[in-house]
């Protein structure tokens, strides 16, 4: 007979497998593919276990979003404290695997209020972290934050990268090389130390 600790550990492992299986299906085939039957098959468990751990599919989708969000936020906080936060922000948002899953959640949020609320909370936390990192970088380079609002700069970097990933996912690449080169030139200029003002 399993001890309570072993039973709890098995429960936790099964729950985690269901969350990971759902994320894989959403990323690889889209959220519509993530049915209870497909999730169970992908996780290697009986279909009834999906509803044992998650009363509704919305509950499962919310947990997938939360699990990914916690990992992404921690990674972002760590990465954006490096020597080139703007370049790092660009690189993070150029990760096609993350972008594809986010796109599926955006589509799902159009139909599910619970997902919309969770996604909104996550997006606001991400924007706060990105804006704080951009603020530090712009100040270090002596830029006028009124003329270059950090929230706008962070959105330009992140949204441009995500848009490129979304287009590439459907085979659209016209102009991408030129836009990437343009963005990277601008980011390298911002990453360079600002020249010292002449002393008098």
N, C-alpha and C positions, 0 to 999 in steps of 0.2 A: 504494500500500500504506500502511495506517495506521501511524503511528508508535506505539511502545508507550505514549507519553503520551496520544495521542488515543484509542487503544483503551481505555486505563484510564478516561479521561473518559467515553467512550461507555458502558462497563460500569457506571460509577457512576450515570450518568443513567438508564439502563434500570432498574437496581436501585431507584433512588429512585422512578421512575414506578410500578413494581410495588407498592412500599410505599404510595405515595399512593393508588393505585387501590384497594388492599385496604381502606385506612382509609375511603375514600368509600363503598364498597359496604357495609361493616360499619355505618357511621353511618346510611346512607340506607335500607338494606334488611335489615340484620341479618347476623350472622356466617355464617349458613347460606347466604347468597347469595354469599359470597366463595369460590367454587370456583376451581380453577386456570383453567378455561375462561373464567369471567366476569372474573376478574382480568386475564387476558391481553387479552381484548377491551376492557376498560375502559382498559388501559394502551396499547393499540394495538400489541401484539407477539404473536408466535406462542406458543401454549400451552407448547411445550417449553421456552421461556425461563424460565418460572416455576420449573421444576424444575432448570434450569441454575444459577440464582442461589440457590434455596432447595430443598434436597433433599426436604423435606416441607412440607406446609402449616403444620404447627406452627412450623417454623423461620421461615416468612413472618409468621405471626401474632406471634411473639415480637419480630421486628424492627419490626413496626408498633407494638407496644406500647412498645418501647424508644425509637423515634423520637419518638412522642408524649410519652413520659415526660420525655425530655431537654428538649424544648421547654417542656413544662408546668412542670417544676421550675425552670427558669431564669426563666420568666415569674413564677412564684410568689415566688421569692427576691427578685426586683426589686420586685414589687408590694407585698409585705408589709413593705418597709422605708419605706413612705410614711407620711404623717401620720395615717392612719386604717387601721391594719392589720386591725381587726375588720370594718370596712365593706368593705374590699378582699377579705377572705376570703369574706365573704358574696357579693360580686359575682362572684368567680371561680367559686364553686360554683353560681351561678345561670346559668352559661353552658350552655344546653341542648345545644349541639353537642358540648361536651366530655363532659357527663354522659351523653349517649346512647351515645357510643363506650365510655365506662367501663362502662356497663350491659351492652353486648355482650361486653366482656371478662370481666365477672363471670359471665355466662351460659356463656361458652366455658370459663372456668376450672373450672366444675362437671364438665366432661368431659375436660379435658386437663391432665395434671399439669405439663407444661412451662409452660403459661400460668399455672397457679395459682402456681407458684413465682416466676415473674417478676412477677406482679401483686402478690403478697405483699411482695416486696422494694420495689416502687414505692410501694405504699400506706404502708409503714412510713417511707419517706423523706419522703413528703408529710406524714404525721402529725407527724414530727419538726419539719419546717419550720413547719407551721401552729401547733404547740404553742409553739415558740420565739417566734413573732410575737405570739401571744396573751399569753404570759408578760410580754413587754415592755409591752404595752398595759395589762394589769391592774396591773402594778407602778406604771406611770406614773400610774394613777388611784388608787393607794393601797389597792387591794383586797387582802383577806386571801387568799393563794394556797391556804391550807388549806381555807377555806370555798368558794373558787371555783377548783378545780384547773384549770390552763390546758389540760391535755389534754382534760378533760371539756367545757370551754367551747368549745374548737376543734372538737370532735366535734359538739356541739350545733349550732353554726353551719353547719358543712359538711354534716352529714347532713340537717339540716332543708332546706337549699337543694336538695340533690340529690333528696330525696324529693319536693319540690314539682315539680321538673323532670320526674321520672319519672311523676308523676301527670298532669301537664299533657300529656305525650307521648301519653297514652291518653285525653285529653279530660276528666279529672277535675279540676275547679277549685273545687268547693264548699269554702268556708272559707279558700281560698288568700289572698284579698285581706286578710282579717282577720289571718291568721298572719303574712303579710309585713309588715303595718303594725306588729304587735306586736313582731316581731323588730327591725325598723328603729328603732322607738322606743327599745328597750333598747340597741341598738348606738350610737345617737346619744348616749345618756346616758353610756355607757362611753367614748365618744370625747371627751366634754367634759373640759377640764382639771379635775383634782380641786381642790376649794377648799382654800385654805391654812389650816392649823390656826391658831387664834388664838395669838398670842405672849403670854407672860406676863412 
